[in-house]
Amino acid sequence: MRFALAMVLAVSAQVAVAETAILSAPAAFEAMQTGDLILIDIRTPEEWAVTGVAQGALALTMHTSDFGAKLTALFSAHPNATFGLICATGGRTGYVASVLDQNGITGVVDVSEGMLGNTRGAGWIAQGLPVVTADVAIGAYAQMISE
């Protein structure tokens, strides 16, 4: 099943339509603080450099061919965790969460207002939630899969 995820993420061009749970940026931050959520920022490294990454989030860009494999490694290392996804404004996270759901990986939540905001909310940054550098968040991913 996890291998199928890597393949689907790498080659899927279909429109994702599955319903995904939505979490606000403040609720995601609180859930990370209590250990109830592992948040993954799936934007590009260039975006991380401009805005920073949500404090406590893991930086894992969806724009590389090994994205599916890296997600699989993370899910395998923490099989009982709840994972959330964040991007700039919610478009990419909704898509990735739907593809995961279609491939049997359920329970992933979408912080759909993203870092920059949309009609669902002002976004992580505008709400004054803390950010860290991309290097910190990339290191957090490496540490998370080694635990």
N, CA, C and O atoms as CSV, one atom per row, in Angstrom:
chain,resi,resn,atom,element,x,y,z
A,1,MET,N,N,0.820,-1.193,0.000
A,1,MET,CA,C,0.000,0.000,0.000
A,1,MET,C,C,0.864,1.257,0.000
A,1,MET,O,O,0.590,2.193,-0.752
A,2,ARG,N,N,1.908,1.290,0.836
A,2,ARG,CA,C,2.767,2.477,0.902
A,2,ARG,C,C,3.530,2.661,-0.408
A,2,ARG,O,O,3.768,3.792,-0.833
A,3,PHE,N,N,3.921,1.539,-1.061
A,3,PHE,CA,C,4.591,1.651,-2.348
A,3,PHE,C,C,3.660,2.281,-3.366
A,3,PHE,O,O,4.077,3.110,-4.175
A,4,ALA,N,N,2.395,1.884,-3.320
A,4,ALA,CA,C,1.406,2.455,-4.237
A,4,ALA,C,C,1.298,3.962,-4.032
A,4,ALA,O,O,1.134,4.708,-4.997
A,5,LEU,N,N,1.388,4.413,-2.787
A,5,LEU,CA,C,1.350,5.847,-2.495
A,5,LEU,C,C,2.464,6.572,-3.227
A,5,LEU,O,O,2.228,7.602,-3.858
A,6,ALA,N,N,3.670,6.045,-3.149
A,6,ALA,CA,C,4.803,6.696,-3.802
A,6,ALA,C,C,4.569,6.793,-5.300
A,6,ALA,O,O,4.848,7.827,-5.908
A,7,MET,N,N,4.068,5.743,-5.889
A,7,MET,CA,C,3.816,5.745,-7.322
A,7,MET,C,C,2.702,6.715,-7.693
A,7,MET,O,O,2.822,7.444,-8.678
A,8,VAL,N,N,1.631,6.735,-6.927
A,8,VAL,CA,C,0.512,7.615,-7.235
A,8,VAL,C,C,0.921,9.076,-7.126
A,8,VAL,O,O,0.581,9.885,-7.990
A,9,LEU,N,N,1.645,9.417,-6.072
A,9,LEU,CA,C,2.074,10.803,-5.916
A,9,LEU,C,C,3.027,11.219,-7.021
A,9,LEU,O,O,3.037,12.382,-7.424
A,10,ALA,N,N,3.812,10.303,-7.507
A,10,ALA,CA,C,4.788,10.633,-8.531
A,10,ALA,C,C,4.153,10.823,-9.904
A,10,ALA,O,O,4.637,11.627,-10.699
A,11,VAL,N,N,3.076,10.093,-10.192
A,11,VAL,CA,C,2.541,10.125,-11.546
A,11,VAL,C,C,1.087,10.526,-11.655
A,11,VAL,O,O,0.590,10.673,-12.772
A,12,SER,N,N,0.393,10.706,-10.577
A,12,SER,CA,C,-1.036,10.977,-10.641
A,12,SER,C,C,-1.323,12.363,-11.189
A,12,SER,O,O,-0.734,13.355,-10.759
A,13,ALA,N,N,-2.223,12.413,-12.130
A,13,ALA,CA,C,-2.644,13.701,-12.672
A,13,ALA,C,C,-4.154,13.866,-12.537
A,13,ALA,O,O,-4.721,14.845,-13.021
A,14,GLN,N,N,-4.798,12.913,-11.883
A,14,GLN,CA,C,-6.244,12.987,-11.754
A,14,GLN,C,C,-6.647,14.017,-10.709
A,14,GLN,O,O,-5.868,14.349,-9.816
A,15,VAL,N,N,-7.867,14.518,-10.829
A,15,VAL,CA,C,-8.369,15.489,-9.870
A,15,VAL,C,C,-8.825,14.744,-8.620
A,15,VAL,O,O,-9.586,13.780,-8.696
A,16,ALA,N,N,-8.351,15.202,-7.488
A,16,ALA,CA,C,-8.694,14.563,-6.222
A,16,ALA,C,C,-9.981,15.161,-5.682
A,16,ALA,O,O,-10.146,16.380,-5.672
A,17,VAL,N,N,-10.897,14.305,-5.232
A,17,VAL,CA,C,-12.186,14.799,-4.784
A,17,VAL,C,C,-12.574,14.325,-3.392
A,17,VAL,O,O,-13.651,14.679,-2.914
A,18,ALA,N,N,-11.757,13.555,-2.737
A,18,ALA,CA,C,-12.101,13.025,-1.420
A,18,ALA,C,C,-12.222,14.151,-0.398
A,18,ALA,O,O,-11.530,15.165,-0.495
A,19,GLU,N,N,-13.106,13.964,0.582
A,19,GLU,CA,C,-13.260,14.937,1.657
A,19,GLU,C,C,-12.145,14.743,2.674
A,19,GLU,O,O,-11.814,13.615,3.040
A,20,THR,N,N,-11.580,15.831,3.118
A,20,THR,CA,C,-10.481,15.806,4.069
A,20,THR,C,C,-10.827,16.700,5.242
A,20,THR,O,O,-11.425,17.761,5.061
A,21,ALA,N,N,-10.459,16.284,6.435
A,21,ALA,CA,C,-10.688,17.111,7.625
A,21,ALA,C,C,-9.870,18.392,7.514
A,21,ALA,O,O,-8.724,18.375,7.065
A,22,ILE,N,N,-10.471,19.492,7.925
A,22,ILE,CA,C,-9.844,20.812,7.869
A,22,ILE,C,C,-9.511,21.247,9.293
A,22,ILE,O,O,-10.311,21.067,10.211
A,23,LEU,N,N,-8.322,21.821,9.465
A,23,LEU,CA,C,-7.890,22.329,10.762
A,23,LEU,C,C,-7.392,23.750,10.558
A,23,LEU,O,O,-6.678,24.024,9.593
A,24,SER,N,N,-7.758,24.653,11.451
A,24,SER,CA,C,-7.267,26.034,11.353
A,24,SER,C,C,-5.796,26.093,11.744
A,24,SER,O,O,-5.279,25.186,12.396
A,25,ALA,N,N,-5.136,27.163,11.340
A,25,ALA,CA,C,-3.730,27.328,11.703
A,25,ALA,C,C,-3.542,27.380,13.220
A,25,ALA,O,O,-2.663,26.690,13.736
A,26,PRO,N,N,-4.334,28.174,13.958
A,26,PRO,CA,C,-4.158,28.175,15.415
A,26,PRO,C,C,-4.412,26.807,16.054
A,26,PRO,O,O,-3.713,26.419,16.990
A,27,ALA,N,N,-5.405,26.084,15.553
A,27,ALA,CA,C,-5.688,24.751,16.096
A,27,ALA,C,C,-4.547,23.791,15.787
A,27,ALA,O,O,-4.205,22.945,16.613
A,28,ALA,N,N,-3.955,23.918,14.601
A,28,ALA,CA,C,-2.812,23.067,14.244
A,28,ALA,C,C,-1.628,23.376,15.153
A,28,ALA,O,O,-0.952,22.459,15.619
A,29,PHE,N,N,-1.371,24.646,15.410
A,29,PHE,CA,C,-0.266,25.024,16.282
A,29,PHE,C,C,-0.476,24.448,17.683
A,29,PHE,O,O,0.450,23.903,18.284
A,30,GLU,N,N,-1.696,24.573,18.193
A,30,GLU,CA,C,-2.006,24.025,19.522
A,30,GLU,C,C,-1.831,22.516,19.541
A,30,GLU,O,O,-1.276,21.968,20.494
A,31,ALA,N,N,-2.298,21.840,18.501
A,31,ALA,CA,C,-2.186,20.378,18.440
A,31,ALA,C,C,-0.724,19.941,18.374
A,31,ALA,O,O,-0.358,18.919,18.952
A,32,MET,N,N,0.109,20.704,17.676
A,32,MET,CA,C,1.540,20.375,17.656
A,32,MET,C,C,2.153,20.550,19.039
A,32,MET,O,O,2.986,19.748,19.460
A,33,GLN,N,N,1.742,21.596,19.742
A,33,GLN,CA,C,2.288,21.872,21.066
A,33,GLN,C,C,1.970,20.762,22.062
A,33,GLN,O,O,2.758,20.495,22.969
A,34,THR,N,N,0.829,20.120,21.895
A,34,THR,CA,C,0.429,19.045,22.805
A,34,THR,C,C,0.856,17.660,22.307
A,34,THR,O,O,0.582,16.649,22.955
A,35,GLY,N,N,1.530,17.624,21.152
A,35,GLY,CA,C,1.990,16.351,20.608
A,35,GLY,C,C,0.920,15.571,19.874
A,35,GLY,O,O,1.098,14.386,19.592
A,36,ASP,N,N,-0.200,16.226,19.560
A,36,ASP,CA,C,-1.307,15.541,18.903
A,36,ASP,C,C,-1.275,15.627,17.379
A,36,ASP,O,O,-2.133,15.052,16.710
A,37,LEU,N,N,-0.290,16.341,16.823
A,37,LEU,CA,C,-0.226,16.525,15.378
A,37,LEU,C,C,1.224,16.662,14.938
A,37,LEU,O,O,2.023,17.342,15.581
A,38,ILE,N,N,1.544,16.007,13.836
A,38,ILE,CA,C,2.808,16.231,13.137
A,38,ILE,C,C,2.445,16.984,11.868
A,38,ILE,O,O,1.752,16.450,11.002
A,39,LEU,N,N,2.909,18.218,11.755
A,39,LEU,CA,C,2.576,19.076,10.617
A,39,LEU,C,C,3.700,19.028,9.587
A,39,LEU,O,O,4.878,19.120,9.933
A,40,ILE,N,N,3.322,18.884,8.316
A,40,ILE,CA,C,4.279,18.802,7.217
A,40,ILE,C,C,4.018,19.969,6.262
A,40,ILE,O,O,2.915,20.114,5.736
A,41,ASP,N,N,5.036,20.793,6.046
A,41,ASP,CA,C,4.959,21.896,5.088
A,41,ASP,C,C,5.434,21.366,3.741
A,41,ASP,O,O,6.597,20.993,3.588
A,42,ILE,N,N,4.528,21.335,2.762
A,42,ILE,CA,C,4.830,20.706,1.477
A,42,ILE,C,C,5.179,21.723,0.377
A,42,ILE,O,O,5.235,21.364,-0.799
A,43,ARG,N,N,5.411,22.969,0.748
A,43,ARG,CA,C,5.745,23.999,-0.240
A,43,ARG,C,C,7.157,23.804,-0.794
A,43,ARG,O,O,7.846,22.844,-0.450
A,44,THR,N,N,7.570,24.725,-1.650
A,44,THR,CA,C,8.907,24.658,-2.238
A,44,THR,C,C,9.942,25.256,-1.290
A,44,THR,O,O,9.600,26.066,-0.429
A,45,PRO,N,N,11.194,24.866,-1.441
A,45,PRO,CA,C,12.254,25.487,-0.642
A,45,PRO,C,C,12.314,27.006,-0.826
A,45,PRO,O,O,12.649,27.735,0.108
A,46,GLU,N,N,11.995,27.472,-2.012
A,46,GLU,CA,C,11.985,28.917,-2.249
A,46,GLU,C,C,10.910,29.602,-1.406
A,46,GLU,O,O,11.134,30.689,-0.875
A,47,GLU,N,N,9.763,28.976,-1.286
A,47,GLU,CA,C,8.699,29.536,-0.446
A,47,GLU,C,C,9.109,29.525,1.019
A,47,GLU,O,O,8.870,30.491,1.743
A,48,TRP,N,N,9.724,28.434,1.454
A,48,TRP,CA,C,10.186,28.373,2.851
A,48,TRP,C,C,11.165,29.503,3.141
A,48,TRP,O,O,11.121,30.110,4.211
A,49,ALA,N,N,12.051,29.784,2.184
A,49,ALA,CA,C,13.059,30.826,2.381
A,49,ALA,C,C,12.418,32.202,2.528
A,49,ALA,O,O,12.916,33.039,3.281
A,50,VAL,N,N,11.331,32.440,1.825
A,50,VAL,CA,C,10.673,33.749,1.862
A,50,VAL,C,C,9.893,33.956,3.159
A,50,VAL,O,O,9.982,35.020,3.772
A,51,THR,N,N,9.131,32.951,3.579
A,51,THR,CA,C,8.209,33.134,4.714
A,51,THR,C,C,8.639,32.447,5.993
A,51,THR,O,O,8.118,32.752,7.066
A,52,GLY,N,N,9.588,31.517,5.896
A,52,GLY,CA,C,9.858,30.634,7.014
A,52,GLY,C,C,8.857,29.492,7.006
A,52,GLY,O,O,7.975,29.429,6.149
A,53,VAL,N,N,9.001,28.598,7.960
A,53,VAL,CA,C,8.154,27.411,8.090
A,53,VAL,C,C,7.490,27.471,9.462
A,53,VAL,O,O,8.096,27.935,10.428
A,54,ALA,N,N,6.270,27.010,9.546
A,54,ALA,CA,C,5.558,26.985,10.825
A,54,ALA,C,C,6.416,26.316,11.890
A,54,ALA,O,O,6.937,25.221,11.678
A,55,GLN,N,N,6.559,26.967,13.021
A,55,GLN,CA,C,7.356,26.387,14.113
A,55,GLN,C,C,6.778,25.036,14.509
A,55,GLN,O,O,5.582,24.908,14.769
A,56,GLY,N,N,7.640,24.037,14.552
A,56,GLY,CA,C,7.220,22.686,14.898
A,56,GLY,C,C,6.894,21.820,13.696
A,56,GLY,O,O,6.740,20.606,13.831
A,57,ALA,N,N,6.784,22.435,12.500
A,57,ALA,CA,C,6.462,21.677,11.291
A,57,ALA,C,C,7.719,21.065,10.690
A,57,ALA,O,O,8.836,21.513,10.945
A,58,LEU,N,N,7.508,20.041,9.894
A,58,LEU,CA,C,8.577,19.400,9.134
A,58,LEU,C,C,8.529,19.947,7.715
A,58,LEU,O,O,7.450,20.031,7.127
A,59,ALA,N,N,9.663,20.315,7.158
A,59,ALA,CA,C,9.724,20.788,5.778
A,59,ALA,C,C,9.984,19.607,4.855
A,59,ALA,O,O,11.032,18.965,4.928
A,60,LEU,N,N,9.020,19.329,3.989
A,60,LEU,CA,C,9.119,18.204,3.058
A,60,LEU,C,C,8.406,18.601,1.768
A,60,LEU,O,O,7.193,18.425,1.648
A,61,THR,N,N,9.148,19.129,0.816
A,61,THR,CA,C,8.527,19.627,-0.405
A,61,THR,C,C,7.887,18.511,-1.232
A,61,THR,O,O,8.441,17.420,-1.369
A,62,MET,N,N,6.717,18.810,-1.774
A,62,MET,CA,C,6.037,17.854,-2.645
A,62,MET,C,C,6.576,17.916,-4.068
A,62,MET,O,O,6.147,17.143,-4.924
A,63,HIS,N,N,7.496,18.811,-4.328
A,63,HIS,CA,C,7.977,19.086,-5.673
A,63,HIS,C,C,9.246,18.314,-6.042
A,63,HIS,O,O,10.036,18.770,-6.868
A,64,THR,N,N,9.436,17.154,-5.431
A,64,THR,CA,C,10.559,16.284,-5.780
A,64,THR,C,C,10.036,14.882,-6.063
A,64,THR,O,O,8.965,14.498,-5.593
A,65,SER,N,N,10.796,14.134,-6.826
A,65,SER,CA,C,10.354,12.792,-7.200
A,65,SER,C,C,10.338,11.817,-6.027
A,65,SER,O,O,9.690,10.774,-6.109
A,66,ASP,N,N,11.034,12.131,-4.941
A,66,ASP,CA,C,11.056,11.220,-3.797
A,66,ASP,C,C,10.072,11.616,-2.690
A,66,ASP,O,O,10.147,11.093,-1.578
A,67,PHE,N,N,9.164,12.527,-2.988
A,67,PHE,CA,C,8.189,12.975,-2.001
A,67,PHE,C,C,7.381,11.816,-1.431
A,67,PHE,O,O,7.242,11.701,-0.213
A,68,GLY,N,N,6.852,10.966,-2.283
A,68,GLY,CA,C,6.057,9.830,-1.820
A,68,GLY,C,C,6.853,8.895,-0.924
A,68,GLY,O,O,6.351,8.422,0.096
A,69,ALA,N,N,8.080,8.634,-1.305
A,69,ALA,CA,C,8.940,7.756,-0.494
A,69,ALA,C,C,9.238,8.388,0.863
A,69,ALA,O,O,9.256,7.696,1.881
A,70,LYS,N,N,9.469,9.682,0.877
A,70,LYS,CA,C,9.750,10.358,2.147
A,70,LYS,C,C,8.519,10.394,3.044
A,70,LYS,O,O,8.632,10.224,4.258
A,71,LEU,N,N,7.343,10.616,2.455
A,71,LEU,CA,C,6.112,10.547,3.248
A,71,LEU,C,C,5.916,9.150,3.816
A,71,LEU,O,O,5.570,8.986,4.986
A,72,THR,N,N,6.139,8.151,2.981
A,72,THR,CA,C,5.992,6.769,3.415
A,72,THR,C,C,6.911,6.469,4.591
A,72,THR,O,O,6.501,5.822,5.555
A,73,ALA,N,N,8.144,6.936,4.514
A,73,ALA,CA,C,9.099,6.716,5.613
A,73,ALA,C,C,8.606,7.377,6.898
A,73,ALA,O,O,8.725,6.803,7.981
A,74,LEU,N,N,8.064,8.561,6.777
A,74,LEU,CA,C,7.557,9.283,7.940
A,74,LEU,C,C,6.342,8.576,8.534
A,74,LEU,O,O,6.261,8.387,9.748
A,75,PHE,N,N,5.407,8.189,7.685
A,75,PHE,CA,C,4.218,7.481,8.168
A,75,PHE,C,C,4.598,6.150,8.815
A,75,PHE,O,O,4.015,5.761,9.827
A,76,SER,N,N,5.563,5.461,8.239
A,76,SER,CA,C,6.000,4.180,8.787
A,76,SER,C,C,6.698,4.348,10.131
A,76,SER,O,O,6.544,3.515,11.024
A,77,ALA,N,N,7.459,5.420,10.272
A,77,ALA,CA,C,8.173,5.669,11.527
A,77,ALA,C,C,7.235,6.066,12.660
A,77,ALA,O,O,7.567,5.898,13.834
A,78,HIS,N,N,6.058,6.597,12.306
A,78,HIS,CA,C,5.100,7.068,13.315
A,78,HIS,C,C,3.694,6.613,12.927
A,78,HIS,O,O,2.851,7.439,12.578
A,79,PRO,N,N,3.437,5.306,12.985
A,79,PRO,CA,C,2.173,4.764,12.467
A,79,PRO,C,C,0.930,5.199,13.237
A,79,PRO,O,O,-0.173,5.126,12.696
A,80,ASN,N,N,1.074,5.641,14.463
A,80,ASN,CA,C,-0.101,6.040,15.247
A,80,ASN,C,C,-0.291,7.544,15.325
A,80,ASN,O,O,-1.180,8.023,16.029
A,81,ALA,N,N,0.526,8.283,14.616
A,81,ALA,CA,C,0.458,9.748,14.669
A,81,ALA,C,C,-0.641,10.285,13.762
A,81,ALA,O,O,-1.056,9.640,12.799
A,82,THR,N,N,-1.095,11.483,14.099
A,82,THR,CA,C,-1.978,12.233,13.214
A,82,THR,C,C,-1.110,13.242,12.479
A,82,THR,O,O,-0.351,13.993,13.092
A,83,PHE,N,N,-1.233,13.249,11.158
A,83,PHE,CA,C,-0.439,14.134,10.325
A,83,PHE,C,C,-1.309,15.225,9.730
A,83,PHE,O,O,-2.470,14.998,9.387
A,84,GLY,N,N,-0.732,16.410,9.614
A,84,GLY,CA,C,-1.392,17.524,8.961
A,84,GLY,C,C,-0.497,18.046,7.859
A,84,GLY,O,O,0.723,17.886,7.902
A,85,LEU,N,N,-1.113,18.672,6.871
A,85,LEU,CA,C,-0.383,19.250,5.750
A,85,LEU,C,C,-0.663,20.738,5.671
A,85,LEU,O,O,-1.789,21.178,5.901
A,86,ILE,N,N,0.371,21.520,5.343
A,86,ILE,CA,C,0.208,22.953,5.145
A,86,ILE,C,C,0.998,23.364,3.910
A,86,ILE,O,O,2.087,22.852,3.654
A,87,CYS,N,N,0.426,24.305,3.141
A,87,CYS,CA,C,1.137,24.894,2.006
A,87,CYS,C,C,0.922,26.407,2.089
A,87,CYS,O,O,0.795,26.938,3.192
A,88,ALA,N,N,0.877,27.097,0.987
A,88,ALA,CA,C,0.707,28.550,1.021
A,88,ALA,C,C,-0.750,28.935,1.272
A,88,ALA,O,O,-1.044,29.715,2.177
A,89,THR,N,N,-1.664,28.382,0.461
A,89,THR,CA,C,-3.068,28.785,0.563
A,89,THR,C,C,-4.058,27.628,0.538
A,89,THR,O,O,-5.262,27.860,0.436
A,90,GLY,N,N,-3.591,26.405,0.627
A,90,GLY,CA,C,-4.482,25.262,0.755
A,90,GLY,C,C,-4.729,24.425,-0.481
A,90,GLY,O,O,-5.283,23.331,-0.372
A,91,GLY,N,N,-4.342,24.892,-1.641
A,91,GLY,CA,C,-4.591,24.123,-2.859
A,91,GLY,C,C,-3.817,22.825,-2.919
A,91,GLY,O,O,-4.390,21.770,-3.194
A,92,ARG,N,N,-2.536,22.889,-2.667
A,92,ARG,CA,C,-1.696,21.692,-2.740
A,92,ARG,C,C,-2.002,20.717,-1.615
A,92,ARG,O,O,-1.993,19.506,-1.833
A,93,THR,N,N,-2.272,21.220,-0.420
A,93,THR,CA,C,-2.541,20.305,0.693
A,93,THR,C,C,-3.835,19.538,0.473
A,93,THR,O,O,-3.912,18.350,0.783
A,94,GLY,N,N,-4.840,20.200,-0.053
A,94,GLY,CA,C,-6.096,19.513,-0.346
A,94,GLY,C,C,-5.904,18.401,-1.353
A,94,GLY,O,O,-6.460,17.312,-1.207
A,95,TYR,N,N,-5.117,18.678,-2.372
A,95,TYR,CA,C,-4.840,17.682,-3.393
A,95,TYR,C,C,-4.081,16.490,-2.810
A,95,TYR,O,O,-4.483,15.343,-3.005
A,96,VAL,N,N,-2.991,16.755,-2.100
A,96,VAL,CA,C,-2.177,15.661,-1.546
A,96,VAL,C,C,-2.986,14.842,-0.540
A,96,VAL,O,O,-2.913,13.613,-0.547
A,97,ALA,N,N,-3.756,15.509,0.324
A,97,ALA,CA,C,-4.575,14.777,1.294
A,97,ALA,C,C,-5.586,13.881,0.591
A,97,ALA,O,O,-5.843,12.763,1.038
A,98,SER,N,N,-6.158,14.364,-0.506
A,98,SER,CA,C,-7.122,13.554,-1.254
A,98,SER,C,C,-6.463,12.346,-1.905
A,98,SER,O,O,-7.026,11.252,-1.896
A,99,VAL,N,N,-5.280,12.535,-2.465
A,99,VAL,CA,C,-4.562,11.408,-3.076
A,99,VAL,C,C,-4.210,10.377,-2.008
A,99,VAL,O,O,-4.346,9.175,-2.232
A,100,LEU,N,N,-3.764,10.841,-0.864
A,100,LEU,CA,C,-3.466,9.909,0.231
A,100,LEU,C,C,-4.716,9.125,0.619
A,100,LEU,O,O,-4.668,7.904,0.767
A,101,ASP,N,N,-5.820,9.820,0.781
A,101,ASP,CA,C,-7.077,9.175,1.160
A,101,ASP,C,C,-7.506,8.136,0.115
A,101,ASP,O,O,-7.953,7.044,0.467
A,102,GLN,N,N,-7.370,8.475,-1.141
A,102,GLN,CA,C,-7.732,7.546,-2.217
A,102,GLN,C,C,-6.871,6.292,-2.212
A,102,GLN,O,O,-7.249,5.268,-2.781
A,103,ASN,N,N,-5.717,6.375,-1.570
A,103,ASN,CA,C,-4.798,5.234,-1.513
A,103,ASN,C,C,-4.761,4.592,-0.140
A,103,ASN,O,O,-3.803,3.901,0.210
A,104,GLY,N,N,-5.824,4.828,0.644
A,104,GLY,CA,C,-5.976,4.135,1.914
A,104,GLY,C,C,-5.254,4.755,3.087
A,104,GLY,O,O,-5.218,4.167,4.168
A,105,ILE,N,N,-4.682,5.921,2.903
A,105,ILE,CA,C,-4.009,6.609,4.006
A,105,ILE,C,C,-4.956,7.710,4.477
A,105,ILE,O,O,-5.013,8.801,3.909
A,106,THR,N,N,-5.683,7.387,5.518
A,106,THR,CA,C,-6.733,8.283,5.988
A,106,THR,C,C,-6.307,9.011,7.262
A,106,THR,O,O,-5.303,8.672,7.889
A,107,GLY,N,N,-7.079,9.994,7.616
A,107,GLY,CA,C,-6.835,10.709,8.857
A,107,GLY,C,C,-5.852,11.857,8.731
A,107,GLY,O,O,-5.543,12.507,9.730
A,108,VAL,N,N,-5.350,12.126,7.533
A,108,VAL,CA,C,-4.468,13.267,7.326
A,108,VAL,C,C,-5.344,14.516,7.268
A,108,VAL,O,O,-6.344,14.548,6.549
A,109,VAL,N,N,-4.967,15.539,8.023
A,109,VAL,CA,C,-5.763,16.763,8.061
A,109,VAL,C,C,-5.107,17.850,7.221
A,109,VAL,O,O,-3.897,17.842,6.996
A,110,ASP,N,N,-5.926,18.774,6.769
A,110,ASP,CA,C,-5.507,19.850,5.890
A,110,ASP,C,C,-5.592,21.173,6.639
A,110,ASP,O,O,-6.679,21.599,7.029
A,111,VAL,N,N,-4.457,21.820,6.841
A,111,VAL,CA,C,-4.452,23.173,7.395
A,111,VAL,C,C,-4.633,24.080,6.183
A,111,VAL,O,O,-3.687,24.691,5.687
A,112,SER,N,N,-5.884,24.146,5.725
A,112,SER,CA,C,-6.162,24.663,4.392
A,112,SER,C,C,-6.027,26.170,4.257
A,112,SER,O,O,-5.950,26.667,3.133
A,113,GLU,N,N,-5.994,26.918,5.352
A,113,GLU,CA,C,-5.753,28.355,5.192
A,113,GLU,C,C,-4.290,28.627,4.889
A,113,GLU,O,O,-3.931,29.710,4.428
A,114,GLY,N,N,-3.450,27.635,5.152
A,114,GLY,CA,C,-2.052,27.711,4.789
A,114,GLY,C,C,-1.261,28.778,5.530
A,114,GLY,O,O,-1.695,29.324,6.544
A,115,MET,N,N,-0.111,29.045,4.993
A,115,MET,CA,C,0.773,30.053,5.574
A,115,MET,C,C,0.296,31.465,5.253
A,115,MET,O,O,0.480,32.383,6.053
A,116,LEU,N,N,-0.315,31.637,4.086
A,116,LEU,CA,C,-0.652,32.978,3.603
A,116,LEU,C,C,-2.120,33.346,3.705
A,116,LEU,O,O,-2.468,34.520,3.572
A,117,GLY,N,N,-2.978,32.384,3.934
A,117,GLY,CA,C,-4.398,32.655,4.099
A,117,GLY,C,C,-5.209,32.503,2.831
A,117,GLY,O,O,-4.686,32.512,1.717
A,118,ASN,N,N,-6.511,32.362,3.043
A,118,ASN,CA,C,-7.496,32.275,1.964
A,118,ASN,C,C,-8.862,32.544,2.582
A,118,ASN,O,O,-8.932,33.118,3.669
A,119,THR,N,N,-9.939,32.154,1.932
A,119,THR,CA,C,-11.273,32.423,2.468
A,119,THR,C,C,-11.570,31.649,3.749
A,119,THR,O,O,-12.503,31.997,4.472
A,120,ARG,N,N,-10.798,30.611,4.042
A,120,ARG,CA,C,-11.015,29.820,5.265
A,120,ARG,C,C,-10.355,30.440,6.490
A,120,ARG,O,O,-10.715,30.113,7.620
A,121,GLY,N,N,-9.394,31.329,6.273
A,121,GLY,CA,C,-8.710,31.936,7.403
A,121,GLY,C,C,-7.571,32.824,6.947
A,121,GLY,O,O,-7.172,32.805,5.783
A,122,ALA,N,N,-7.056,33.598,7.882
A,122,ALA,CA,C,-6.018,34.586,7.573
A,122,ALA,C,C,-4.661,33.970,7.282
A,122,ALA,O,O,-3.810,34.619,6.675
A,123,GLY,N,N,-4.444,32.743,7.698
A,123,GLY,CA,C,-3.164,32.090,7.469
A,123,GLY,C,C,-2.259,32.164,8.681
A,123,GLY,O,O,-2.439,32.993,9.573
A,124,TRP,N,N,-1.287,31.279,8.689
A,124,TRP,CA,C,-0.353,31.136,9.798
A,124,TRP,C,C,0.351,32.459,10.098
A,124,TRP,O,O,0.386,32.905,11.245
A,125,ILE,N,N,0.901,33.073,9.075
A,125,ILE,CA,C,1.729,34.267,9.257
A,125,ILE,C,C,0.898,35.456,9.748
A,125,ILE,O,O,1.282,36.118,10.712
A,126,ALA,N,N,-0.226,35.731,9.101
A,126,ALA,CA,C,-1.061,36.880,9.481
A,126,ALA,C,C,-1.610,36.747,10.894
A,126,ALA,O,O,-1.921,37.750,11.537
A,127,GLN,N,N,-1.728,35.533,11.375
A,127,GLN,CA,C,-2.231,35.325,12.737
A,127,GLN,C,C,-1.114,35.394,13.776
A,127,GLN,O,O,-1.343,35.169,14.964
A,128,GLY,N,N,0.093,35.707,13.316
A,128,GLY,CA,C,1.207,35.889,14.234
A,128,GLY,C,C,1.733,34.619,14.860
A,128,GLY,O,O,2.383,34.665,15.904
A,129,LEU,N,N,1.462,33.490,14.240
A,129,LEU,CA,C,1.976,32.227,14.763
A,129,LEU,C,C,3.471,32.136,14.442
A,129,LEU,O,O,3.912,32.689,13.434
A,130,PRO,N,N,4.245,31.460,15.266
A,130,PRO,CA,C,5.699,31.482,15.102
A,130,PRO,C,C,6.188,30.676,13.902
A,130,PRO,O,O,5.585,29.681,13.501
A,131,VAL,N,N,7.303,31.144,13.346
A,131,VAL,CA,C,7.954,30.459,12.226
A,131,VAL,C,C,9.426,30.238,12.561
A,131,VAL,O,O,9.998,30.904,13.424
A,132,VAL,N,N,10.013,29.284,11.853
A,132,VAL,CA,C,11.445,28.977,11.967
A,132,VAL,C,C,12.035,28.967,10.561
A,132,VAL,O,O,11.310,29.047,9.570
A,133,THR,N,N,13.341,28.868,10.490
A,133,THR,CA,C,13.990,28.792,9.183
A,133,THR,C,C,13.744,27.427,8.539
A,133,THR,O,O,13.406,26.448,9.205
A,134,ALA,N,N,13.924,27.401,7.232
A,134,ALA,CA,C,13.781,26.141,6.506
A,134,ALA,C,C,14.776,25.101,7.008
A,134,ALA,O,O,14.445,23.919,7.102
A,135,ASP,N,N,15.988,25.533,7.329
A,135,ASP,CA,C,16.994,24.581,7.808
A,135,ASP,C,C,16.541,23.868,9.080
A,135,ASP,O,O,16.762,22.667,9.239
A,136,VAL,N,N,15.911,24.610,9.977
A,136,VAL,CA,C,15.404,24.007,11.215
A,136,VAL,C,C,14.336,22.963,10.887
A,136,VAL,O,O,14.354,21.860,11.434
A,137,ALA,N,N,13.407,23.310,9.995
A,137,ALA,CA,C,12.304,22.408,9.659
A,137,ALA,C,C,12.767,21.204,8.843
A,137,ALA,O,O,12.205,20.117,8.979
A,138,ILE,N,N,13.772,21.380,8.008
A,138,ILE,CA,C,14.334,20.249,7.262
A,138,ILE,C,C,15.031,19.298,8.234
A,138,ILE,O,O,14.909,18.078,8.117
A,139,GLY,N,N,15.755,19.861,9.184
A,139,GLY,CA,C,16.403,19.046,10.211
A,139,GLY,C,C,15.398,18.299,11.066
A,139,GLY,O,O,15.659,17.178,11.504
A,140,ALA,N,N,14.245,18.919,11.305
A,140,ALA,CA,C,13.201,18.270,12.104
A,140,ALA,C,C,12.672,17.026,11.395
A,140,ALA,O,O,12.366,16.024,12.042
A,141,TYR,N,N,12.564,17.087,10.057
A,141,TYR,CA,C,12.131,15.901,9.314
A,141,TYR,C,C,13.156,14.783,9.491
A,141,TYR,O,O,12.795,13.647,9.796
A,142,ALA,N,N,14.425,15.107,9.299
A,142,ALA,CA,C,15.475,14.088,9.422
A,142,ALA,C,C,15.467,13.455,10.811
A,142,ALA,O,O,15.635,12.242,10.944
A,143,GLN,N,N,15.277,14.255,11.820
A,143,GLN,CA,C,15.226,13.731,13.186
A,143,GLN,C,C,13.990,12.863,13.390
A,143,GLN,O,O,14.063,11.830,14.055
A,144,MET,N,N,12.869,13.269,12.831
A,144,MET,CA,C,11.597,12.562,13.016
A,144,MET,C,C,11.640,11.148,12.428
A,144,MET,O,O,11.086,10.217,13.012
A,145,ILE,N,N,12.294,10.985,11.279
A,145,ILE,CA,C,12.321,9.634,10.686
A,145,ILE,C,C,13.370,8.749,11.339
A,145,ILE,O,O,13.347,7.530,11.165
A,146,SER,N,N,14.284,9.342,12.084
A,146,SER,CA,C,15.303,8.533,12.755
A,146,SER,C,C,14.875,8.094,14.159
A,146,SER,O,O,15.556,7.284,14.788
A,147,GLU,N,N,13.768,8.618,14.643
A,147,GLU,CA,C,13.295,8.256,15.990
A,147,GLU,C,C,12.673,6.891,16.017
A,147,GLU,O,O,12.225,6.437,17.070
